[in-house]
Amino acid sequence: MTSPNNGLGDLIRDPDEAIRRMDDWAAGFAAKAQRYQAAQEETERLRLTASSSDGAVSVTVGADGTVTDLTFSNKIKSFPLDELSRAILTTMRRAQSGIAEKVAGVMAEQLGDEDRETRTLLLDNLRGRFPDPDEPEDQPPAEPPPAPPAPSGGAATPPASGPATPPRRGTAADPDEQDNNPW
């Protein structure tokens, strides 16, 4: 029985070649790990800043979406509190919406075309977590179904159940949110 060229039989006959191939394979993995480590370190240093349209609020976030800086101009002295809250949240979301693009740039620089599927999954996850606040939602929220008519005979109707409370971020119910690290 003959084996094809460069098959397992050739490696068994030439242990030096087998060792060289394993060393090349291990070196490739080590180099890949270094590229990913460099990408992660650069991503952790990312900061994105957005300012409100009137310049009253400025918010800086890290690549995991956490606020790292929040500044106000003197304009906020005349803001009603609900307007200030809205300005802070809108500005924070605007800063966060740039995370996926910045991480994509880091990945392209550090990893080139390597692992396209992994990159796509990661960036889709970031886009889902930090969507562009200026773009409309894909689907408007569904309206609750109309309440059924009251039964005849004067029987009391059971209370309508409210919407289920979504799990908090970082809870066991949402394992993807356990770690804010975009990796």
C-alpha positions in Angstrom: 0.0 0.0 0.0 1.4 3.3 -1.0 0.7 6.7 0.6 0.2 10.0 -1.2 3.1 12.5 -1.2 3.3 14.6 2.0 1.0 12.3 3.9 1.4 10.8 7.3 3.7 8.1 5.9 6.2 10.7 4.8 6.2 12.2 8.3 6.8 8.9 9.9 9.7 8.2 7.6 11.2 11.7 8.2 10.8 12.7 11.9 12.9 15.9 11.3 10.2 17.0 8.8 7.5 16.2 11.2 9.2 18.2 13.9 9.7 21.1 11.5 6.0 21.1 10.5 4.9 21.0 14.2 7.3 23.8 15.0 5.9 25.9 12.1 2.3 25.1 13.2 3.1 26.1 16.8 4.9 29.3 15.7 1.8 30.2 13.6 -0.4 29.9 16.6 2.0 31.9 18.8 2.1 34.7 16.2 -1.7 34.7 15.9 -2.0 34.9 19.7 0.4 37.9 19.7 -1.7 39.7 17.0 -4.9 39.1 19.0 -3.2 40.3 22.2 -2.1 43.4 20.5 -5.6 44.0 19.0 -7.1 43.5 22.5 -4.6 45.9 24.1 -5.2 48.6 21.5 -9.0 48.1 21.8 -8.8 48.6 25.6 -7.1 51.9 25.0 -9.9 53.2 22.7 -11.8 56.2 23.8 -14.7 57.7 21.9 -16.1 61.1 22.7 -19.3 62.8 21.6 -20.8 66.1 22.4 -24.4 67.2 22.4 -25.5 69.4 19.5 -25.5 72.5 21.7 -22.1 71.6 23.3 -23.6 71.5 26.8 -22.7 67.8 27.4 -19.6 65.8 26.4 -19.3 62.0 27.1 -16.3 59.8 26.6 -16.7 56.0 26.5 -14.4 53.0 26.3 -14.6 50.2 23.8 -16.8 48.2 26.3 -19.3 51.1 26.3 -18.6 52.3 29.8 -18.5 56.0 30.5 -14.9 57.2 31.2 -15.6 60.9 31.3 -18.6 63.2 31.5 -18.2 67.0 31.2 -20.6 69.9 31.1 -20.4 73.4 29.8 -22.0 76.4 31.7 -25.0 76.0 29.4 -26.4 73.2 31.6 -27.2 75.7 34.4 -30.4 76.6 32.7 -31.4 73.0 31.7 -34.4 71.4 33.4 -33.2 68.1 35.0 -35.2 65.9 32.6 -33.6 67.7 29.6 -30.2 67.3 31.1 -30.7 63.6 31.6 -31.9 63.2 28.1 -28.9 65.1 26.7 -26.5 62.9 28.7 -28.1 59.6 27.6 -28.4 60.7 23.9 -24.8 61.9 23.9 -23.5 58.7 25.6 -25.4 56.6 23.0 -23.9 58.7 20.2 -20.4 58.0 21.5 -21.1 54.3 22.0 -22.4 54.0 18.4 -18.9 54.5 17.1 -17.4 51.6 19.0 -18.0 48.9 16.4 -16.3 51.0 13.7 -13.3 51.8 15.9 -12.9 48.1 16.9 -13.2 47.1 13.2 -10.3 49.5 12.4 -8.2 48.0 15.1 -8.9 44.5 14.0 -8.2 45.4 10.3 -4.9 47.0 11.4 -3.7 44.2 13.7 -5.3 41.1 12.1 -5.7 41.9 8.4 -8.2 39.5 6.8 -7.7 36.8 9.4 -10.7 35.1 11.0 -13.5 36.9 9.1 -16.2 34.9 10.8 -14.9 35.8 14.2 -14.6 39.4 13.3 -18.2 39.5 11.8 -19.6 37.9 14.9 -17.8 40.3 17.2 -18.7 43.4 15.2 -22.3 42.4 14.8 -22.5 41.9 18.6 -21.1 45.4 19.2 -23.5 46.9 16.6 -26.4 45.2 18.4 -25.3 46.5 21.8 -24.4 50.0 20.6 -26.7 50.9 17.7 -26.6 54.2 16.0 -29.0 56.4 18.0 -29.9 58.5 15.0 -31.2 55.5 13.0 -34.8 54.4 13.5 -35.4 51.0 15.0 -36.0 48.2 12.6 -39.4 47.4 14.1 -41.6 49.7 16.1 -42.5 48.2 19.5 -45.4 45.8 19.3 -48.6 47.1 20.9 -50.2 44.9 23.5 -53.2 42.9 22.4 -56.6 44.5 23.3 -58.1 43.3 26.6 -60.8 40.7 26.2 -64.3 41.8 26.9 -65.5 41.5 30.5 -67.4 38.2 31.1 -71.1 38.5 31.6 -72.6 37.8 34.9 -70.6 40.3 36.9 -67.6 38.0 37.5 -64.4 39.9 38.3 -61.7 39.9 35.6 -58.3 38.8 36.6 -55.7 41.6 36.5 -53.8 41.8 33.3 -50.2 40.7 33.6 -47.7 43.4 32.8 -44.7 42.8 30.5 -42.0 40.6 31.9 -39.1 42.5 33.4 -36.1 42.0 31.2 -33.0 40.6 32.9 -30.5 43.1 34.1 -27.2 43.4 32.1 -24.5 41.2 33.6 -26.9 38.7 35.2 -26.8 34.9 34.8 -29.9 35.3 32.6 -27.7 37.0 30.0 -24.3 35.3 29.9 -23.1 37.3 26.9 -23.2 40.4 29.1 -21.1 38.9 31.9 -18.0 40.6 30.7 -18.0 44.0 29.1 -14.8 43.1 27.2 -15.6 43.3 23.5 -13.5 40.2 23.0 
